[in-house]
């Protein structure tokens, strides 16, 4: 049977070979199809089948192989002259028609499949507009040389292809007949077995060669990426040098123009004002920042230093170094410098001495910001870093998250760090730079849970894996690092994933050496060669570019909305001010302090306007009130009881000398200082009618107390005053009758005051007299009755002996006690002596007042030294000496006050005001109230809105 079919096929082949359709030519057997030769002519030399070189068939890229094949019957070939003669032309035409359909169908189907595959691939490709900088520029220029639109239009539409479906059916029937021809048991099976064995061997070879080609392509791709990376770095370095030269020319004034403030500096100023305005960092502030968070010792500071290209932060081995938030503003400039917002000193970051000084200053500021009993602080330290090639952005480095509070830390340190981190990350426009240590187990991470709570969708989180070099050495499975980078080991999601190397663990390494080490590591790393990591996911350079792009994208999307919010807040505050304080200017706390400062200085100057007479009257009166008790009790009364003129004068001189040497100058200075304080307080607290503003009362009181506390009287004043007082008391010469009468008047006033006090004491001792008892219906106590009886007995003694001594004798005490006991009153001897002291004092003062009246006409005898006269007025001379000493002392103190002490007090007040002006906490404490807070908020909101509008305008201009 096989031979019959072979013979029939041979007849057909010969007829095809020998036939000519209008043209006579000889077609060699070699022109037949390979399959025909292998089947019909086993003797032909090509029966030893040699597979031609591998080529790609159109059928591999065609969709025709997907069409269902129909089984068709092969027409039986009949032998005979008639069939060979009558039907060979028809068969030839059908073969040619089938060949046409095959070629046309393959072309159309292949084109349709290619277009459909292109559309599918195009839809699956992500949007890479943000990463155009990675692809070389010539790739984007291909569309200038190839017209893709024209190529797409040349492909047939779906409607045209649908019209060809009947032809496809015919082609399917032809393929079905071929399938039947080569079915098992057919003559073609044996031939195909031979070809299949060769094809299988070639397929295995192809798989091996494909794997090698993939490896070669990956290595070539990596080399190309590194090549372009080095080219980009070289161009960036050249650009950096050129920009540095341009900026240096501008600094030197070659172009006589003023450089505008950079965008990032304008934005940083807004954040600084917001930090002062919104100390609690509440939800009013939604402006973007890059918030750097991570576990303690995860490498946050190192990443920040690599981005800033300088070792600017203090370092410690395992010790908590970041104790407060540090806001770092990165901007481009001709010189690599750093400076604080509240200082004009620039630190040159290219010099190691300045770097050490900067690190020390940051550490000092952190420790000063931490309150007593705490470990971390919420106060933000603002630092600006400028340099060539720096990416413009604002980063906030937060204290590292800890899991355990160690010794030396405050008990609430962990909770405080969590609250600070949450406060910054709650800002919906803040970019969270989550730092994870790659050298430790991922399960030990704390910060990832915190970040996932704040940003569950990962729309503003960038994950950074540090210490990848250690991770690659220590991790047994490199795919674990890939899982970490892809976020499969953490519950958190992220906008991007990066892997960096920030040094070998040596704090003395330079930034350049770390960069070289990082590039060398990733160039030789298996993570990059095996495509576990992509080229744009590694190195801090790519990280800083991605963070900067994300930061500015967030800024552009949110800054106008924030400006509108502050505009609405400003309108609300202005309306509230107009309704509550329509006639007052909007003075913030600093302006109010300046106003209060001027008022206080004016009041201090008012002290110089006090008249000398007023000073001396106050000083003399106050000094006598302070020393009168000592003069009467310790000098006058003991001397007056001697009953002898010589003894009186001697006693007075001795006691005055002792008093002047020890007590009097010091008392006088104290009186002068208290008088100055009282006058200063009177001017400070005196209300000035409608102009008085009680909002300054607390501030004035604090300034007064602090100034008085700092003021010290001149120490040499006492010595000079002692000499003056001693000389005044030595003088006994009364020059005229007017001074004599003044001394008598001074003595009478003093004695009457003492007599009034004594009678008040006696009344308290013996109780009310009969008039008060009857009028006010009050009675005496038992003790008052005993004292009253004792007083009556003692008055009898004085009446019996008007020149009685100042003290009772023991027998007199016994006599009084027995007389009282006879009337049934038991009295203690101490009570008798105490009562006698007051009774005799009253009697003596009344006698002295009577003596004053007698001495009114004694000035004549005084001039004659009381010769030939029984009248002695030595007590009048004593009081004149006291009075003159008081007048001279008051005059001396007045001169010292007006010439020296008032000016020194004014200087102290100015120093206190200057100290208060620099102490914001003091101003907030002393200048309080709704009015102050409203004006303060209004000023800050206006300033923020104006700066935001200026920033937005500059942003639009740059765009």
Beta strands, then each sheet from edge to edge (+ up, - down):
strand 1: 290-294
strand 2: 324-332
strand 3: 337-340
strand 4: 347-348
strand 5: 377-387
strand 6: 393-397
strand 7: 431-437
strand 8: 461-466
strand 9: 496-499
sheet 1: 4+ 3- 5+ 2+ 6- 1- 7- 8- 9-
end
